[in-house]
Amino acid sequence: MPEIKINNRLIGEDHPPIVIAEMGINHEGSLDLAIAMADSAIEAGAEIIKHQTHIVEDEMSDEAKSVIPGNADVSIYEIMDRCALDEQEELKLMKHIQSKKCIFISTPFSRAAADRLKRFNVPAYKIGSGECNNYPLIKHIARAGKPIILSTGMNSIKSIRPAVKILREHNIPYALLHTTNIYPTPPELVRLGAMSILKEEFPDAVVGLSDHTTDNLACLGAVALGASILERHFTDSLDRPGPDIVCSMDPKSLSELISGSKIIFAERGGHKTPVPEEEPTIAFAFASVVATKDMNSGDILSEDNIWVRRPGEGDYSAADYEDLLGRTILCPIKAGGQISKAHIEN
């Protein structure tokens, strides 16, 4: 099974899923709030907290000042300019998170942002869906030689292939996250089946889900289908402002997602065969062949004098019923008694 390693955390189908608490820009540009959000995520059990690194002048052209996202009422340029942390603020945030023994990663949205994170020596990079087909930026990030988690929303297999080709050429351990970039995403557009397609098309990839619905159901369903990474936006309070709050989880939801994903991980897999722990139940739940009438030596077993009843500890199980029809009884048996090997002629 493919796997990646971020710090000392192994990620892949042989390991419990990892939940990424995507703080993103929910702090609205406040370092104090970002630290408070990180603390609440860590207290809820987060292993990885993800930020977004925005250096607006290198990320966007002037035309972005007139582009208004569907989940906002001002331009994307204004949102990111308002919400971006400067280099020293982001460095303080990273060091704070790391001081709590939690992993900090971030999404660079520009070459300058990637260079900043390289200076920070982050253990891995997250690349967002919007940059999945930004092959020059992916190549620039790949040169850092760190694991990459790539979201694939708004992209087809055709446009994902060149990105993966770059990662492979640079020998980058990588993961692909199926994503739907609608905020929030309605259930019918989640399309968990796309994860199976990613696994088939890219067998060396760790696969997961970056989710924008309003609850944990999609992520938990994804675990059942083999997801190794679960990413949701995170906030310390759903009452805060911001374009991503509508699809964010709070500390309670984060804690429930972490515990629930571990349970489903333990439940998946296996083979269709009885397990030893079922033996006590098998003893009373299965059926044995019994006499339905008193019989004497020489009587012939038929549908009129034998049937199957619990428990299943007799010499002949329900599966033997047809084979016993027509056999001769060697010794008397009372109605209700199990047919034993001693009753049947050799």
N, C-alpha and C positions, 0 to 999 in steps of 0.2 A: 504494500500500500504506500502511495506517495505521502510524504510528510515534510513539514518545514519546522524550523526551530527558531523561536524568538527568545533571546536570552536563554534561559534553561527550560523554556516551555516547549515541549514537543506538540505539534498540531497535526492531526490526521485522523483517519477513521479508526485507528487502533487506540486512540486516546480520547478522553472525555472532551466534548466540544468546548471551545473557548468563546466566551461572550465578550465582544468589544463594545464598551460604553462610549458611544460617539458623542462627545461633548460638542464638537463642531464649533459653531458660533453662537451657541445658546447663551453664552456669557455676555453677549452684546458689547464686547470690547472692554469689559471690566476684569482686570487681573484678580481683584479680590473675589469677585463672583466666580471666576473660573476656578480658583483654589477651593472655594466653598463647594462647588459642584464636584470637583475631583474628590474631596474628602467624603462627600455623601456617597459617591459611587464606590469608593474603596471600602467604606463602612458596610455597604450592601454586598460586598464580596467580589468586586470587579478585579480581574487580573490584568486587563489592558484598558487603558483610557486613551481614546483617540482625539486629537485636536485637528484643526484645519489651519494651515499656514498660508496666510494671504499677504502678499506684497503687491498691492493693487496696481501700482504703476508698471510692474513687469507682467502682471497677469492679464490686464484688460486694455483694450484700445478705448479711445474716446467714445466710440460708438456704443460701448456698454452703458454709457450714461443715459441712454434712451431705451434700454431693454429692461422691461419689468417682468420678473418671474411670475408664474401663475399663483404662487403662494404668498405674494407680497403686493404692496401698493406703491413701492418706490423702486428705483432702478437697482439692478444687481451691483452696479458700481458703488452706489451710495450705501447699500447694505454691507458690502465687504469692507469698504473704507471705514464705516462706522464700527464694525465688529472685529477688525484685525487687531491682534496684539503686535507690538513692535518686538524686535529681536530680544531685547533684555527682558521684557515681560514674559515672552514665551519661554525663554531660558529659565526664568524663575519658576514658571509653571511646571516645566519638565523636571527640574531638580526637586521641587516639592513632591511631585508624584513619585519620583524614584526614591525619595527619602522614606516613603511609606511602603517600600518594597513592591510597588506596582509598576507595570510596564507602560511607558509613554511612547506612542507613535503618533504620526501626523500625516496628513495629506498635503503635499506641496502642489499648489495650483500654477506654479510658474517655475522657470529655471532658477530665478533668484531664491524662491522658497525652497527648492530642492538643495541649493547650495547652503542655505542657512541650516537646514536639517543635517546636512553632511557635517557642518561645523559642530553641530550638537552631538554628532556620533550616535544618532538614533539606531536602535537595533533592527529596525525594519521600516519599510515605507508602505503607506496605503495610497493607492491611486484611485481616484474617483471615476465614476462612469463617464463623466464628461470628457475625461482625458484618456479613456480607453482607446480611442482612435487618434490620439495626439502622439503619434509615433516618435517625433523628434524629442518630446519631453520624456517619454518612456525610456528612450535610449539614453538620455542624459541622466535620468535617475538610476538606470540599470548600471551605469558605470561606477556607482558607489559600491556595488558588490554585495548589497544587503538583500535579505528576503523581501519580496514584494507581494502585497495583497491587492489584487486588481478587481474592482467592481466592473460589471459588464452591462449595466442598464443602458437602454436606448441603442444597444449594439446587436449585430447579428453574428453568427459564427464566422461569416466572411470577414467582418471587420475586426473580430477578436483575434483571428489567426495571425495577422502581422504583428500584433502586440506580443503574442506568445512567442512568435519567432524571435523577436528581439530578446526576450527574457532567456530563451534557450541558448541563443548565441552568446550571451554573457554568463551562462551557467548560473542563473539566478533561481534559487528555490522559490516557487511561487504558488499562490492560491488564486482561484477565480471565484468571485461572489456573484451569484445571480441577483439581479436587482430590477425593480420597477421604479422609475423615477417620477412617481406621482405622489403628491403630498397632501393628504394621506392616500395610500393605495387601497382601492376597494378589493375585497377578497377575490373576486372573479378575475382580477388582473395580476394576482401574485404569481401564478403559473409555476408551482413548485416542480413540475415535470421538467422544466428547463435545466434543473440541476443534473438530472440524469443525462441530458444531451451534452452538457459540459463535460461530464465524466467520460462519456463515450468519445467525444471529439478530442479531449485533452487528457489522456490517461495518466500523465505524469503530474497532473495538477491536484492539489488539495482543493476541495469544493465546499462552498458554504453559501449563506444567504445574507444579503444586506437588505433589511426590511424597513418599509415605510408605512406599514399599517398602524393601527392604533392599539394593538394588543399583542400578546405573546404567541397567539395561536399559530401564525405562519412559521415562526421560528421553531416552535416545538414540533410542528409537522415536518419541518425540514430536517430536524434531527432524526426522526424516524426513517427518513429517506437517505440518511448518510451524511448530512451536513456536519462539517468539522469546525466551522466558524459561523458565529451568529453575530450580526452587527445591527444595533438599533441606536437611534439618537437618544441622548440622555439629558435630563435636567433634574435639578434637586427639587423643583416644584413645577407642576403643570400650570400654575397660575402666572408664570412669568411670560413676558412678551417675547416675540421672535418668530420668524417664519417656519422654523422647524419644530416648535413646541408641540404642534398638533399631532405629530407622529413620534413624539419622544416618550420614553419610559421614565418613570420616577424611581426612587430607590426601592420601593416595594415591588414594582414590576421587575426591576433588575434582579433583585434577590430571588423572586419567584422563577424568573427565566433561568438563572444559574442552577437552582436546585432542580427545576423541572427538566432541564436539558440533561443533567446527570442521570436522572431516573430513566428517561427515555433511552439514553445511551446504554444503560445497563439492560434495558428490555429488548433492544434490537439484536438482529443476528440470530444465530442458533440454527438447529436442524429440526425437522419434523419427526421426532422419535420420543418415546417416553423417557422421562428422567427418573433417576433412582428415588428422588424425593416424592414421586407420585405413588410409590408402592403401597403406602397405607390406604390411599384412596382407591387404588385398583382393587384391593382386597374386597372392598364392599360394593364398589360401583359396577364391576364386571359381573357377568352371569355364568352359571354352570348348568349343565344338563341335569334335570331332576325327573323323578317319576311323578306322574300325575294320577296314577292309579296303583293300587296294590298289585304286585306281579309275583309270579312263581317261577321256579326253574323251568326253562323251555319256552317261556313266552317270548314273542318276537317284538322288538321295539318298533313303535310306529308313532305317527302324529297323534294317535288317540291316547297313548300312555306315557309320552315324555314331552317335556318342554324346557325352556330356559328361564332360570330365576337367579336373583342375587342370593348370596355373594359369589365371587368368582374364584373361590379357593378349591373347587372340586377338581377331580381328575380330568373331567371333560368340560371344556369351555363352550360358550355359545357357538364358536367357530367350528366345533366338532359335531354339532347337532345333526347335520345332513349325513355325515359319515356313519352315525350310529343307527340310523334308520335301517331296519331289516336285520340287525344283529340279534343274537339269541342270549337271553338272560340265563346265567348259570346257577343263581341262587335267589331266594326271595328278597323283595325290597318293598318297603312301605311307601305309600303315596307321600310325596313331599321330600323324600330322601334323595340326596345326590347320587347319580350313577357313578360308581367307582370302577376301577379296573378289575376288581374282584368279581363284579357282576357280569362281566362280558367274556364270552368265550374267546379263546386265542385265535 
